[in-house]
Amino acid sequence: MKVTIVWNERYTSDEYVYGTEPNAFLAENAKLLKGPVLSLAEGEGRNAVFLASLGLDVLGVDGSEVGLAKAQRLAASKGVTIRTEVVDLASYQPPENAFGAVVSISAHLPRAIRRRLHGLVERALKPGGIILLEAYTKAQLARNTGGPKDPDMLMSAAALEKEFPNCEPMVSQEIEREVVEGQFHTGLASVVQFLARKIS
Ligand SMILES: C[S@@+](CC[C@H](N)C(=O)[O-])C[C@H]1O[C@@H](n2cnc3c(N)ncnc32)[C@H](O)[C@@H]1O
């Protein structure tokens, strides 16, 4: 997978390029999440390790084995356990009705891949389960504070509401916020925040 080579290179240094603190939107809403938690595009582990520190059972999936090895090192350094699995999200099949929550932070994928994945994510949630997502919007293209430059990978609240038809939104908003999450995500950013509960 070509994307894996790019991400493995980005993660090669010992530095945690997105930091070791959790994403702020996740931290604000973590109390709503029940396990097991599936964390998509987990990268170097900051979000999975945070959730594990709250006592949640977390499975972090990502295409980069280098990133997930760092995730396991971060977990060990904090004295928590996380499960990790190297997967290509373009073909990943999460088990149905298996997760109390799914977390997706900066998981930017081509739209067709994302739509397929989100349909499966909705099925992977148990009734009452939560999807928590933050990603860059198209407004981020005008900024130099992180995120992909391909508009096809950027998200909107309206698109996410369509992609999760059986989830009731509690938060579905496009905002500007100061992001301080490592060297690649720092500065004023345009993001969509989506928090929704599976109805049935
Ligand atoms: C911007 S990083 C975000 C990492 C993490 N969620 C965080 O917030 O720190 C995007 C992640 O998506 C992963 N990724 C991109 N395309 C992927 C694919 N097709 N399959 C699996 N992982 C993918 C990359 O390996 C990378 O770790």
The ligand as a Gaussian input file, in Angstrom:
#p B3LYP/6-31G(d) Opt

LIG

0 1
 C       -3.109000      12.289000      10.426000
 S       -2.725000      10.672000      10.981000
 C       -3.775000      10.619000      12.406000
 C       -3.281000       9.668000      13.458000
 C       -4.117000       9.633000      14.724000
 N       -5.519000       9.417000      14.468000
 C       -3.926000      10.870000      15.564000
 O       -4.871000      11.660000      15.654000
 O       -2.864000      11.043000      16.139000
 C       -3.597000       9.679000       9.784000
 C       -3.428000       8.172000       9.955000
 O       -4.220000       7.502000       8.963000
 C       -3.557000       6.313000       8.585000
 N       -4.068000       5.879000       7.272000
 C       -4.147000       6.622000       6.136000
 N       -4.681000       5.869000       5.140000
 C       -4.913000       4.635000       5.660000
 C       -5.464000       3.426000       5.141000
 N       -5.869000       3.314000       3.863000
 N       -5.552000       2.366000       5.959000
 C       -5.150000       2.442000       7.252000
 N       -4.648000       3.551000       7.803000
 C       -4.528000       4.645000       7.022000
 C       -2.097000       6.697000       8.557000
 O       -1.246000       5.580000       8.676000
 C       -2.013000       7.660000       9.752000
 O       -1.575000       6.997000      10.914000

